[in-house]
Amino acid sequence: MVPKKLILFVVAPWLHTSSLVLAQAPTTDPVGFITTSCLARSDTYVSIPFTRPSEFVGTVRSAGGNIITINGTPGWSNNQFVYAPSSQPKHYYLLIGNGAATNPKEGHIYQITGNGPNTLLIDATSDNSTGIIANTQVTITPYWTLATIFPASDAGVSFTPTSSPPTYQTLLRFPNYSAPGINQPYAAEYYFNNGAWRLVSDGFNNPPDHGDDPLLPDGFFVVRNANSAQTLPLRALGSVLMKKMAVPFFTAQTGKQDNPVAMIRPVDVSLDATGLAPIDNTFVQNDQLLLFNNTRRQLNKHPSKIYTYNDGWRLSTDPTGDHGKDVIPAGSAMIVRKVASPNGPIFWTNSPTYVTATSLLPLQAASRKTHSGAGTFDINMPISGAQGIEPRTGGSSGNHQIMFTFANNVSLLSASVTPGQSGASGLAGPPIVNGKRITLNLTGVTNQQVLTVNLTGVSDGVLSSNLAIPIGILAGDTNVDHLVNNRDVNRTKAPGRVVSRTNFTIDVNLDGQINLGDTNFVKSFLGTSLP
């Protein structure tokens, strides 16, 4: 069974993909539709890979706090973007586009909570407006709602109404995006009865109409067809998002954290083109990507595939194969399970693969070392976000190896190393280019510095970029807090542990064991820090 069918009516001549059907139209953005088969006696995980048509595109005059002022005179009436039952059925969000300079908030979205003639009030509770500069492009778009995805006129066509609640036939289930931990319960469940969408938690005594409830554009929902509800097709028609989208990933201080997400991309996307990668900390070692199989008829489905990133994309059932070219189908639901981290939220920025990219980034830059008898282990060195730090010994010669991994084969013009403040470092021979990998061997690297590894003219045959990757060097800093202290010492005081991918950073002397030698190594650097 083929669960999805996609047709795009392309109205932008620079959109290229083999699954598109070209057509002439006077508008600027492509539109299209996708069909998902929602099976009987089964849960179907669904995201809408389109947006609703945008209603305003302009530029920013100024931004501060929760207020965005727009250039020009858009002529809005007060609070025209605010939901009002029975008179204004739409909820709106603001998408931040590119700007005249580096824009750290490109792709971020904010719910609009009010507006004046040329001002917007946004919900900045979990994401402030810092970094939105003058002349940044912004787009105002209405959220999808239950009634716009499943209108009452589609009863019996894309969903089955419930005649006798609580014997639900088509039940729409929405994840809890703010619940801590993993395997969270659903936050809301809806059924259709007496001409409207009802919320299960409202009970059955004249419950209100929830058809205007908004859906997160980067989220998903589960269609459960049960109690004689038949297999029906869900057809979603909308606009193709041609801009970047930044999705927040939340983390927990201890333990793992699930993030139910989706890509607003109406084409299949390979794993190594999703933007999920260690290079910007969006997907690091021991994170998991969970996907679901909608062709399997089952209630309460478990993930059908679980991916990790360990020197390349790995599948739980094939941990040694490179799965970077495995495809995530359009309209897929995804759960990104993040490992414990103090640095959340982390924003995953994914770019449309059908728009020509402007720069080339590696999937990962890492410091690689061999631990005697235990194998080789990499420490991530991201280009942005929380800084990567190498706490393991470089030996008497200060030797370190930096590995770059790209999605495709690359070439390189040259490489160099820039020492950090009061530091020294150099290359031990020319860079080694082998397919998708570039290896730099460093020597003479002194402690307590943030050096920079520079790649000039790295190219995959389509794009060419110059890259500068910061590398922190601080021997003994096993907890990556930029300071060697008793907390680092205490982490080594559990002798006899086997070195693994979860604890290798504590084996700072590289002897393949966590023992007194590591404790003494860390003690010898107590009080040191990064400048």
C-alpha positions in Angstrom: 0.0 0.0 0.0 1.2 3.5 -0.8 0.1 5.7 2.1 0.9 9.1 0.6 0.5 10.7 -2.8 1.9 14.1 -3.5 1.2 16.6 -6.3 2.6 20.1 -6.3 1.5 22.8 -8.7 4.7 24.7 -9.0 4.5 28.4 -9.6 8.1 29.2 -8.8 10.5 28.3 -11.6 13.4 27.7 -9.3 11.8 24.8 -7.4 13.3 21.5 -8.6 12.4 18.0 -7.5 11.4 14.9 -9.5 8.0 14.6 -7.8 6.7 17.9 -8.9 4.2 18.6 -11.7 4.7 22.0 -13.3 1.9 24.4 -13.9 1.5 28.1 -14.8 0.2 30.5 -12.1 0.6 34.2 -11.4 1.4 33.8 -7.7 4.9 33.5 -6.2 4.8 30.4 -4.1 4.1 26.8 -5.1 0.9 25.1 -3.8 0.0 21.5 -3.8 -1.7 18.7 -2.0 -0.8 15.4 -0.3 -3.0 12.4 0.4 -2.5 10.2 3.4 -4.3 6.9 3.9 -5.6 6.7 7.4 -6.1 3.0 8.1 -9.1 1.4 9.8 -8.3 -0.2 13.2 -5.1 1.7 13.3 -3.2 4.8 14.4 -1.8 7.0 11.6 0.9 9.6 12.4 0.3 12.7 10.4 1.9 16.1 9.8 0.8 18.7 7.3 3.8 19.5 5.1 2.2 22.8 3.9 1.2 26.1 5.4 -2.0 27.9 5.0 -1.6 30.9 2.5 0.3 33.7 4.1 -1.6 37.0 4.6 1.2 39.5 4.9 4.9 39.7 3.9 6.9 42.8 5.0 10.0 43.9 6.8 10.9 44.9 10.4 11.5 48.5 11.4 12.4 47.5 15.0 12.1 44.7 17.5 12.3 44.7 21.2 10.7 42.6 24.0 7.4 41.3 22.6 6.8 44.1 20.1 7.7 44.1 16.5 7.2 47.3 14.4 6.8 46.9 10.7 8.2 49.2 8.0 5.7 51.2 6.0 1.9 51.5 6.7 0.3 48.1 6.4 -3.0 49.7 7.5 -4.0 46.9 9.9 -7.0 47.3 12.1 -6.4 46.9 15.8 -6.2 43.2 16.7 -7.2 41.9 13.3 -4.8 39.0 13.9 -6.3 38.0 17.2 -8.8 35.2 17.4 -12.4 36.1 18.2 -15.0 33.4 18.4 -17.7 33.6 15.7 -16.2 36.7 14.1 -12.5 36.0 13.5 -11.8 32.3 13.4 -8.1 32.4 12.7 -5.0 32.3 14.9 -1.8 33.7 13.5 2.0 33.2 13.8 4.9 35.3 12.6 7.7 33.6 10.7 11.1 35.4 10.8 12.8 35.4 7.4 16.3 36.5 6.3 17.7 39.9 7.0 20.3 42.4 5.8 23.0 40.8 8.0 23.5 37.6 10.0 20.1 36.8 11.6 20.2 34.3 14.4 16.4 34.2 14.5 15.8 33.3 10.9 13.2 30.6 10.8 11.8 31.2 14.3 8.1 31.5 14.7 6.1 33.5 17.3 2.4 33.4 18.0 0.8 36.8 17.4 -1.2 37.9 20.5 -2.2 41.4 19.4 -1.5 44.1 16.8 -1.8 47.8 16.1 -1.8 49.6 12.7 1.9 48.7 12.1 2.9 46.8 15.3 2.7 43.1 16.3 2.6 41.7 19.8 4.2 38.3 20.0 4.4 35.6 22.6 8.1 35.7 23.6 7.7 33.5 26.7 10.2 30.9 25.6 11.9 32.6 22.7 12.7 36.4 22.8 13.1 38.7 19.9 16.8 39.5 20.5 18.6 39.3 17.2 15.7 40.3 14.9 17.3 43.3 13.2 15.9 46.1 11.0 14.8 45.1 7.5 14.4 41.4 8.4 11.6 39.9 6.3 8.6 38.6 8.2 5.5 36.6 7.1 2.2 36.4 8.8 0.4 33.1 8.4 -2.7 31.6 10.0 -2.4 28.3 11.9 -4.0 25.2 10.6 -7.0 24.3 12.7 -9.1 21.2 13.2 -11.8 22.6 11.0 -9.5 23.6 8.2 -7.8 20.2 8.0 -11.0 18.2 8.7 -14.0 20.5 7.7 -17.5 19.3 8.6 -18.1 18.8 4.9 -15.5 16.0 4.9 -17.4 13.9 7.4 -17.4 10.4 5.9 -14.8 11.4 3.4 -11.6 11.9 5.4 -12.9 11.0 8.9 -15.8 9.2 10.5 -18.1 11.1 12.9 -18.7 9.6 16.3 -22.3 8.9 16.8 -22.3 7.6 20.4 -19.4 9.0 22.5 -17.4 7.7 24.3 -17.4 5.0 21.6 -15.1 7.1 19.4 -14.7 6.3 15.7 -12.2 8.9 14.4 -10.2 10.3 17.3 -7.5 13.0 16.8 -4.8 12.8 19.3 -2.2 15.6 19.9 1.1 15.2 21.7 1.9 17.1 24.9 4.7 19.4 23.7 5.6 20.7 27.1 5.5 17.5 29.2 8.8 16.4 30.7 10.5 13.1 30.0 9.7 10.5 27.3 6.6 8.6 26.1 4.4 11.4 27.3 0.6 11.1 27.3 -1.5 12.9 24.7 -2.4 16.5 25.7 -5.7 16.6 23.8 -8.1 14.2 22.0 -10.9 15.3 19.7 -13.9 13.6 18.1 -16.5 14.8 15.7 -20.1 14.8 16.9 -23.2 16.7 16.0 -21.5 18.8 13.3 -18.4 19.9 15.2 -15.1 18.8 16.8 -15.4 18.1 20.5 -12.7 17.8 23.1 -12.8 14.5 25.0 -11.9 16.2 28.3 -15.0 18.5 28.0 -17.3 15.6 28.8 -20.6 14.9 27.0 -23.0 17.5 28.4 -23.3 19.9 25.5 -19.5 20.3 24.9 -18.4 23.4 22.9 -17.1 23.4 19.3 -13.3 23.2 19.1 -13.0 23.4 15.4 -11.0 26.6 15.6 -8.3 25.2 17.9 -4.9 25.8 16.3 -2.3 23.2 15.4 1.4 23.9 15.7 2.9 24.1 12.2 6.0 22.0 13.2 4.0 19.4 15.1 2.0 16.3 14.3 -1.1 14.4 15.4 -2.4 10.9 15.4 -5.5 9.8 13.6 -7.0 6.8 15.3 -9.7 5.0 13.4 -11.6 2.5 15.5 -15.0 1.1 16.3 -16.0 0.5 12.6 -14.3 3.7 11.3 -13.1 2.8 7.8 -9.9 3.5 6.0 -10.2 7.0 4.6 -7.9 9.4 2.7 -6.8 12.7 4.3 -6.1 15.2 1.5 -4.2 18.3 2.6 -4.0 21.3 0.3 -1.7 24.2 1.1 1.3 26.5 0.3 4.8 25.2 0.0 7.1 26.7 2.6 10.1 28.2 0.7 11.8 29.5 3.8 13.8 28.1 6.7 12.0 26.9 9.8 13.5 26.8 13.3 12.1 24.2 15.6 12.9 24.2 19.4 14.2 21.1 21.0 13.8 21.0 24.7 16.2 19.1 27.0 16.2 17.9 30.6 18.9 18.4 33.1 18.8 14.7 33.9 17.3 12.0 31.7 16.0 12.1 28.2 13.4 14.4 26.7 11.0 13.7 23.8 10.3 16.4 21.2 7.4 15.6 18.8 8.1 17.5 15.6 7.7 17.5 11.8 9.2 19.1 8.8 7.0 21.5 6.8 8.4 20.1 3.5 6.1 18.4 0.9 9.0 16.2 -0.5 10.9 13.3 0.9 14.1 14.3 2.6 17.2 12.2 3.3 18.5 12.2 6.8 21.7 14.0 5.9 19.6 16.8 4.4 17.3 17.4 7.3 19.6 19.8 9.1 19.7 17.5 12.1 23.4 17.2 12.8 26.1 17.4 15.5 27.7 20.4 13.8 25.2 22.8 15.5 24.3 20.6 18.5 20.8 19.9 17.1 21.5 16.1 17.1 24.4 14.8 19.1 25.7 11.4 20.1 23.1 9.3 22.0 20.2 11.5 20.7 17.5 9.4 19.0 15.2 10.0 16.0 12.0 7.9 16.1 9.9 7.3 13.0 6.6 5.5 12.5 5.3 3.2 9.8 1.8 4.2 8.6 1.5 1.2 6.3 1.4 -1.1 9.4 -2.1 -1.5 10.8 -1.8 -1.2 14.6 -3.0 0.8 17.5 -0.5 2.3 20.0 2.3 1.9 17.6 5.9 1.7 18.6 8.5 3.4 16.4 9.4 1.4 13.3 12.8 3.0 13.0 15.2 4.5 15.5 18.2 6.4 14.3 21.3 7.8 16.1 24.3 9.7 14.9 27.6 8.1 15.7 30.2 9.0 13.1 27.3 9.0 10.6 23.7 8.1 10.7 23.1 4.7 12.2 19.9 2.5 12.4 19.3 0.6 15.6 18.9 -2.6 13.6 22.1 -1.8 11.5 24.5 0.1 13.8 27.5 -0.1 11.5 25.9 0.9 8.1 25.8 4.5 6.9 22.1 5.5 6.7 22.5 9.2 5.8 20.6 8.6 2.5 17.7 7.0 4.2 14.6 9.0 3.4 12.0 10.6 5.6 8.7 10.6 3.6 6.8 13.9 3.3 4.2 14.4 6.0 6.0 12.1 8.5 5.7 12.4 12.3 9.0 12.5 14.1 10.1 12.3 17.7 13.6 13.7 18.5 14.6 12.2 21.9 17.3 14.4 23.3 19.9 13.3 25.9 20.3 15.2 29.1 21.7 18.7 28.6 21.8 22.0 30.5 21.7 23.9 27.2 18.1 23.7 26.0 16.2 24.8 24.1 18.2 24.1 21.0 16.8 25.3 17.7 16.8 22.9 14.8 16.9 25.0 11.5 15.9 23.0 8.5 16.0 24.5 5.0 14.0 23.4 2.0 15.9 21.0 -0.2 14.1 22.4 -3.2 15.7 25.8 -2.8 19.3 26.3 -3.8 21.5 26.4 -0.7 24.0 29.2 -0.2 26.6 27.5 2.0 28.1 24.1 2.7 28.4 22.8 6.3 29.7 19.5 7.5 27.4 17.2 9.4 30.0 17.0 12.1 33.4 18.3 13.2 34.9 16.1 16.0 38.1 15.5 18.0 38.9 11.9 17.6 41.2 9.8 19.9 41.9 6.1 20.4 41.4 4.7 23.8 43.7 1.6 24.3 41.7 -1.6 23.8 38.4 0.3 23.8 38.3 1.8 20.4 38.1 5.3 18.9 35.7 7.9 20.3 34.7 11.4 19.0 33.9 14.6 20.9 31.7 16.9 19.0 33.1 20.3 18.0 30.0 22.4 17.0 30.3 25.5 14.9 27.7 27.2 17.0 25.9 26.8 20.3 27.6 25.2 23.4 31.4 25.1 22.7 33.1 21.7 22.2 36.0 21.0 24.6 38.7 18.3 24.3 39.6 17.2 27.9 41.7 14.2 26.9 45.5 14.2 26.8 47.4 15.2 23.7 50.5 13.6 25.0 53.9 15.3 25.4 53.7 16.6 21.8 50.2 18.1 22.0 48.8 15.9 19.3 45.1 16.0 18.3 43.1 14.8 15.3 40.1 16.7 14.0 37.6 14.9 11.7 35.1 16.6 9.4 32.2 14.5 7.9 30.1 15.9 5.1 26.9 14.5 3.5 28.7 14.0 0.1 32.2 13.7 -1.3 34.2 16.9 -1.0 37.4 18.5 -2.2 39.6 21.0 -0.4 41.9 23.8 -1.4 43.8 24.3 1.9 43.6 24.1 5.7 45.2 25.9 8.5 45.1 26.3 12.3 44.8 29.6 14.2 46.0 29.4 17.8 43.9 30.8 20.6 44.8 33.4 23.1 48.4 32.8 24.3 48.3 29.4 22.7 50.3 27.5 20.1 49.2 24.9 17.5 50.1 23.7 14.1 49.3 21.1 11.4 51.3 17.8 11.3 51.3 17.4 7.5 48.7 18.3 4.9 45.0 17.6 5.3 43.7 14.2 4.3 40.7 14.2 2.1 38.9 10.8 1.6 35.4 10.9 0.1 33.1 12.6 2.6 35.8 13.0 5.2 38.6 15.5 5.9 41.1 14.7 8.6 43.5 17.2 10.1 46.3 16.1 12.4 47.4 18.8 14.8 50.6 19.0 16.8 52.2 21.3 19.2 48.8 22.2 20.7 49.1 23.8 24.1 46.5 23.6 26.8 44.0 26.3 27.9 43.0 27.7 24.5 40.3 27.9 22.0 42.0 27.4 18.6 40.3 27.7 15.3 40.6 25.1 12.5 40.1 26.7 9.1 39.0 25.0 5.9 39.4 27.0 2.7 37.5 26.2 -0.5 35.8 23.0 0.7 33.4 22.0 -2.1 30.9 19.2 -2.8 30.8 20.1 -6.5 27.8 22.3 -6.1 28.6 24.5 -3.2 31.9 25.9 -1.9 32.6 27.4 1.5 35.2 28.5 3.8 34.8 27.2 7.4 36.2 28.2 10.7 35.5 25.7 13.6 36.4 26.6 17.2 38.1 23.8 19.2 38.4 24.1 23.0 41.5 22.5 24.6 41.3 22.1 28.3 42.8 19.0 29.8 40.7 17.4 32.5 37.5 19.4 31.9 35.4 16.3 31.8 32.1 18.1 32.5 32.7 20.8 29.8 32.2 23.8 32.2 35.4 25.6 31.0 37.0 25.0 34.4 38.9 22.1 36.0 37.8 21.6 39.6 36.7 18.9 42.1 33.6 18.1 40.1 35.8 16.8 37.3 37.9 14.9 39.8 34.9 13.3 41.3 33.6 12.1 38.0 36.7 9.9 37.7 36.3 8.3 41.1 34.5 5.2 40.1 37.3 2.8 39.2 36.8 -0.3 37.2 34.2 1.0 34.8 34.4 -0.1 31.2 35.0 2.7 28.7 32.0 3.2 26.5 30.3 5.8 24.4 28.6 7.2 27.5 31.6 7.7 29.7 34.7 7.8 27.4 35.4 11.5 28.1 36.4 10.5 31.7 39.2 8.2 30.3 41.3 11.3 30.0 44.6 9.4 29.9 43.4 7.2 27.0 44.5 3.9 28.7 41.1 2.3 28.0 40.1 2.2 31.7 38.6 4.6 34.2 40.9 4.4 37.1 43.2 6.2 39.5 45.3 7.3 36.5 42.5 9.5 35.3 41.9 10.9 38.7 45.5 11.9 39.0 45.5 13.4 35.5 42.6 15.7 36.3 44.1 16.7 39.6 47.3 17.8 37.8 45.2 20.5 36.0 43.1 21.7 38.9 42.4 25.4 38.7 43.0 25.7 35.0 40.3 27.2 32.7 39.7 28.5 29.3 40.4 32.2 28.6 
